[in-house]
Amino acid sequence: MPDQTSHKPSVDGLRADARENRDRILRAARDAFGVQGIDVPVAAIARRAGVGVATLYRRFPTRASLVTEAFAEELRHCVSVLDDGLADPDPWRGFCTVIEKVCLMQAADRGFTQAFLTEFPGQAEFALERARAEENLALLVQRAKDAGGLREDFEPSDVTLLLLANCGVTVGSGEEAATASRRLAAYLLQAFRAETATALPAPARLDLRRIGEQ
């Protein structure tokens, strides 16, 4: 009797072979996006996954659906990092921990930063999670300032400035990207402390969308 295993539907309604193709496509997409950013040609991702372009499009009809699904887990992790930072009873420690972890996420996966900052029409769940992450970041900053740990003149655009700097450092650091990111974050967090604050030039008019252009 022929083996029917590959034709049995899984819990999510996909056959085992279709599920395997989907998983291979997502792994290939995450790998490619992480190295080259989210503008990698779809055909290159299909080749990396060992499937045809038509198979890829059956699973993911648009680039937006592929990108958002590929980075759904990373976005949930980012939101979780911010939630943990807000839950820390020490607001300054919570702020520092989030900055360190987000910088390392950026160093490890170039594609996630782009995905986080890109508008994807029709991908409502991804947009809602991203909006929650941005709101929590603003709360984290204000909480650290109110507690006296973060310098009073710290502006939301300074987070963008930090991530732009981290992007430049990690792109140019090769295998040392994580080490370089940790050191940069440590330097900058020292400068952010209220107790060591000195006068600064006016803040640049930056927002997080600028990072996605790098």
Protein Blocks (a to p, Z undefined) as FASTA:
>chain_A
ZZfklmpccfkopafklmmmmmmmmmmmmmmmmmnojkbcfklmmmmnopafklmmmmmm
bfklmmmmmmmmmmmmmmmmmmmmmmpmblklmmmmmmmmmmmmmmmmmmlmmmmmpcce
hilmlmmmmmmmmmmmmmmmmmmmmnomacfklcfklmmmmmmmmmmmmmmnommlmmmm
mmmmmmmmmmmpmklgccddddddddfklmmmZZ
